[in-house]
């Protein structure tokens, strides 16, 4: 099919050729930070809730588990907390918020011509190695978010904006932990 | 298919019970039926206008045999889903012993009898290489495909079969008066337009012809706007009608299906792909398969929401 596709595409006049544009650079992080703060403010004003991410994944996992092993899901205290008695587990603010994040990221990437299927990695690490490290990091992140009862967006961003002492402690620990851990994997990005 | 229609003059939750008999099979069947209807109309129009498959070998362009094969596969999968829903599967053949003009299911059964030959002829007009190698006699059919008049007639027949199939998927629901959410004449056009939109999105995804892709993108934008307008008229009509209809509309306007309808169907299935496709047409972003995939998923979500919410809509004042 590939050869056919090429022949057919080349046989057409170039007047409808798809535009090829260079990828735009990322937004200035300080400008993006102010934008994120305004999004947080808008979330409080419009829906009365802050931002978060890990809760959406918890809801999804609880819902999938309740389908595969309903007895276990309802007897597990952590999962049961995400399974409302009336209503669907995925009908939660954070699930819809994360969907919106994905859509916004897609539109931003499309407008900046940065959408592609790729694995971002440093020059020294293979794709498999990068994915393995990301997987390990993801597992640590999941445990951390469960222990801390929130992730960087839920605790640091939302809790920090509400001046919660625990959230500020969380944020300091995240930065401290990130700098300490980054030293061990810094060569993967150089 | 085994719909349970409850006709009752009483308004008691006991004598007029809440019946939830349709699972995933019916929305999937309605989606695949609408999708096939759209393929029939679009490829039929292309054939009627004299277009042919641009490649030396069959491709997935509008007037191609591969696309007819996709339609054949889609409607067959839909029929499997429908068959799984039947209670008395051994008696399905009885639908073809009579024609009941007042029964949408009878209409649907006979429309499918028309759809299958049209799709099969569409495949045989320019059989894929694998089929030709296996059955050399099929190569002789090429002279029929070279006959312009015959091809144009097949196109017209394909459009007629597609419109009938697409409208039928909506009328099947709207004829079931026991459920007020389905009690709207707009469901037929809505499902037809949705089917056209999903098939246009699919062909945009797979067609090898850049000019055809751009045309389908523009067409899909118009179809999405039409679908949004039809959805608005549908909800306004229900909300402004009798109390039972207004309460049925509330299922999507504040009730249990509100979030999935507005986020899944309207937001992710219509508005977001429309925005992306408008940006593509105006040259601001590159072509992306994401918009087409969202349109397809949105079409499926629409059937799920309408079928599931419809089953809990009720004539009783209180449940």
Interface residues (C-beta under 8 A of the other chain):
Chain A: X1 X4 X5 X7 X8 X9 X11 X12 X13 X16 X17 X18 X19 X20 X21 X87 X91 X96 X99 X103 X106 X107 X110 X111 X113 X115
Chain B: X54 X55 X56 X57 X59 X61 X208 X209 X210 X211 X214 X256 X259 X260 X263 X267 X268 X272 X275 X276 X279 X283 X284 X285 X286 X287 X288 X290
